[in-house]
Amino acid sequence: MTASHSDSLVVLFGATAGAYGAKLGSDERELILLVWQVVDLHSKKVGTLHKSLVKADNLELSDQCREVSGLTPEGLSKAEPLDRVLQQFSQLVASDLKLLGRSSYTLCTDGQLLIRQVLHPEASKKNFLLSDCFYSFYDLRKEFHTCYPNSAPVKDQTIKSMAEYIGLETDETEEDFGVWQVKTMVAIIFSMLSETCITDCRFTDPETVKYKYETGPCSKSEAVDSETVIRARGLPWQSSDQDIARFFKGLNIAKGGVALCLNAQGRRNGEALVRFVNPEQRDLALERHKHHMGSRYIEVYKATGEEFLKIAGGTSNEVAQFLSKENQVIIRMRGLPFTATLEDVLGFLGPECPVTGGKEGLLFVKYPDGRPTGDAFVLFSCEEYAQNALKKHKEILGKRYIELFRSTAAEVQQVLNRYLSTPLIPTLPTPIIPVIPPPYTIAAGSIRDCVRLRGLPYTAGIDDILEFMGDATADIKPHGVHMVLNQQGRPSGDAFIQMKSSDRAFLVAQKCHKKMMKDRYVEVFQCSGEEMNFVLMGGTLNRSGLSPPPCKLPCLSPPAYAAFQTAAAVIPAEAALYQPQALLSTTRTPQASAAAPPTVTYYPAQAAQLYMNYTAYYPSPPVSPTTVGYITAPPAAVAAAASATHTPMLPQPGALVRMQGLPYNTGMKEILSFFQGYQLHTDSILVLYNFSGQPSGEALVTFPSLDLAKKAVAEKNGRLLGSRYIELYLV
């Protein structure tokens, strides 16, 4: 039994198989020795001194450990594991207290490291709970400095230096390792109790270790000390705030002090900012640099309060009210129908996982104009309800499957901050897509009169490309150089060039392939206007054909069209009119492709009025399926563009089915075989690729009719393709 103001101390000393002294616990080595003795603070009597070896999973000892402790792997192999040693510790302490006539005790250790950096982390990794006595302890070094203010600073104290300061004569070589340390600590305590400063050092204010991490909101106006913040890097994508708190087990994290960082695509980027209650705890956290979370090592660096507030701070009253309920488990829902109401979500979750406060425990994420994003956050009062909710991952609401993930208060703030403060399309160099004055339009069709340059230096400009092309620049079409920008509006290393004929394109590809530009060699490939269009729109060239834009539109760079920057921007018709249903294409023939009508142009009033489907792009929780978004435009603008050029909208017959869970080597042949008997052909299938150009494990399949698509989903959903179960959904 322990108490905040105890009548007894248990003086405790320990050692690991690795570093000793100030670096104890910094190398993740396991505990191999515990020595302890009960001290009665009133009668100044002591109990029996106990020494117990601990059998570690890894019996290899460091040279320092062998030299200092004199222990051997052979001796340790006969010892008990840590959980059993701690059970014996509790029993022996209880027995000694009974003999002394005492009932409560508090641990007393030489510094913080044994409790915070060794016992708690090791118990957490080995999945057993420490008894309550290990959550409260006295740091003898701090108590000593309080009693003797003129002694050395706390961080420089050692057992030997404290003994020397008060004139204790001890010989470390006369006792076993660990025994000398405990006996000397007991002597120091008795000396402190006999001093006139007894009222100042009565062991009344113990150090505490938090039992669990507390969630909570953080305001942007809150003052955050930069000496209390660290950045953890290399986290598994699926880690939650509780996982991070467990990694730092033994250290006290501030309430709401874990902020998971999101990247530009709204996905967790493997980093987190963690705020501790004081600089001392932060300094101990830095000692866990390159400690492991599972099989991954985590890097730990200093960070600033400003960085923490940028990620975790919020100003929205709605969010603050939502997060005001303490100690709630937060779940993030993704993929909600845009028409979903509070009642729909509560009905989906059901009575087995009641939401805290009913409707008040739900927060829909919306764009600045009030449109729903398909995301929501939900509060649950306990872990059991949250687990019940997570079991509904990928269940259907309306016609859509819903994804559920653990979330944090900081992530709620971060997501809401981004949605409410960022335009639908991030600011890029003006114009977003450069002006192409009539009669020059981006080519379309299957004629291979274009070349693609890949691997350009990121500093390369139009002049560099023209110099690279040499004499072939005379064969480039007017305004025919198109540099591709990435999602941040910076050069991606790719460019497309329209040549006057397919022969010229072939010659350029042969002549310039792997030719050096600055310090890099550049790959040059011949391609068609159709292929160029798809890549410029964000699609991917792959062995199975063309994959539509993954979700965000790479842009043509403005330098080639500087003379036209005052005009309105223009995008291809495929971009302006590419509704999801547009994938329901009819069979194409080479002749039809070659005779494609001129590209339709769409002129928005401002570049910022371009619209995109950001369902997949932002935000997206970790480990969720890759979701393909399609470029859309305002209905009125689409109609105006279509009527102005007398070009019909893309055909929309049939129905679209989405396949998920495909083996990554799946091709057209395997998918056609999977749907054997459903009247499909190769033009009915689009294999989807992710941002890295790798197969995403998904495909879109066009069926001749809605009834046939429903039949396929009913019959084939959950069937095996290769060794994988395939999920099918109507789009």
Order of alpha helices (4+ residues) and beta strands (2+ residues): beta-beta-beta-alpha-alpha-alpha-beta-alpha-beta-alpha-alpha-alpha-beta-beta-beta-alpha-beta-beta-alpha-beta-beta-alpha-beta-alpha-beta-alpha-beta-beta-alpha-beta-beta-alpha-beta-alpha-beta-beta-alpha-beta-beta-alpha-beta-beta-beta-alpha-alpha-alpha-beta-alpha-beta-beta-alpha-beta-beta-beta
